[in-house]
Amino acid sequence: MKNVPSDLEIAQAAKLKPIVEIAKKIGIKESELELFGKHKAKISLSILERLKGKPFGKYIDVTAITPTPLGEGKTVITIGLSLGLAKIGKKVITTLRQPSMGPVFGIKGGAAGGGYSQVLPMEDINLHFTGDIHAVGAANNLLAAFIDNSVSKGNKLNINPDTIVTRRVVDISDRALRHIRTGLGGEDNGTPRDTGFDITVASEVMAILALSNSLADLRNRVGKMIAAFTHDGRPVTAEDLKCAGAMTVLLKDAIKPNLVQTTENTACIMHAGPFANIAHGNNSILADMIALKLADYVVTESGFGADCGAEKFMDIKCRMSGLKPPDAVVIVCSVRALKMHGGAFKAAPGKKIDEIALKKEDVDAVKRGGANLEKHIENIKLFGVPVVVAINRFLYDTDREIAAVKEIALNAGAEDVALSEVWEKGGEGGIELARSIVKICDKKSDFKFLYPLDIPIKEKIEIIAKKIYGAKNVSYSEEAQKKIDYYTKLGYDKLPICMAKTHLSLSHDPELKARPIGFVLPVRDIRISAGAGFLYPLCGEMRTMPGLPSVPAGTKVDIDSDGKIVGLF
């Protein structure tokens, strides 16, 4: 392996092309762009009318095994697969979520790919980009302010302050804001109540942005957001608070997808950024609607493992969008992650890893951890979609370990297994995977949803828990049962389910690695995102505001005397 510079050094050395040139190459007119300097642009939604009669390209979703703190390289391979497809002469567009600044300055670092498989301009994307996340935060916080104002100014809507569900948001990891008390200091400062902040990408507004198919749809969904409940149990919406119109005005530019480019000057449409453990974890429907009309191949990515983002991609995004189902799914894994799942060593965010155990050949640990890969392959096959496994290869992976992963994947039903070296080699390192995908996409997909919408809430939850997670059963707290009865009475029982659980295990318990069996999934509460259009059961403890580690990634970020950013991953 050659000595590869840092991600930031590679990004800053890359020769970017004007974004109008990238747009022209994929069939976007300059008049359909709103430029943000030379290398970023928003795409006008008017393009959809022009493209209306065009057929869809092939649709590929990239997911992964259960994530580990090592990082499996899912975004790297998503971009690298696109680069590989371009190398073999295919017209391709990548569609990705926008990164949150919380993880960028917290525990993760940059989130625009890595090595020679990145989207650019990397610094802009990881920081303020085109301001979409700020717009989401402003719209969310406007609604929060309207609620408190309504309560303070006579409470004409009869809001019960204890039922207010819209929390304020900020796009920085800040554990001190998780639980706070507002309205202190006298009557002029509002009504005192316990609340807290979420990270911006956890806001329902972000989920709405990702699931809207037009400005009118966005306006309608924002109006349906339930902000609180009355003393007699009726929902109070953003429409009731007369806030929905102003919120939509704040989002009128954010709804337009963003066009950027990769390290090899292929197109990437990057738009919306909901988390996949507490929301549906996929980029916007609009980005994919545009890309599928323009390209022969569209490569998108679902957050976390196949039990999180990919299940929600199928059951929520594909269902709501009306887009074609995926032609193929790529499951990303690495030898080192499978060894961790197999108990060879432990890895925790921000903690030192046993480098000797990490790099030592351990085929038995790979085979034990391979049970996790088997389950994720099984999960995708439940939807009737063909699977290709991509092994993100590292220098110290041995041939015997690679062979073990291939055997596990093929025996579990994967159509093919391909090695990926895109981090080091860019598109050249993705050609094997690209050729495999082209071959698989020519096969007929037998797509089906995991569950119908017209069955009871509990039945939908239990199908996901048992079939996707491998749970033996599901338990419900008294609060969860009360919510099930209430949402059924209000007619919300026909909504899809967006399970909120840890991404670090197939179960609700982050300590249960590989393929847990015999566990009971606890549902402690069920909440509603009426605007986004789903119910989300809370399984175990869920954080909607991350905290910073002992040494935040932001401590390495600075600017030099020439105004150049340094230390950003």
Summary of the structure (lengths in Angstrom):
residues: 569
radius of gyration: 22.9
end to end distance: 20.0
largest distance: 71.5
contacts: 2105
relative contact order: 0.16
helix: 40%
strand: 18%
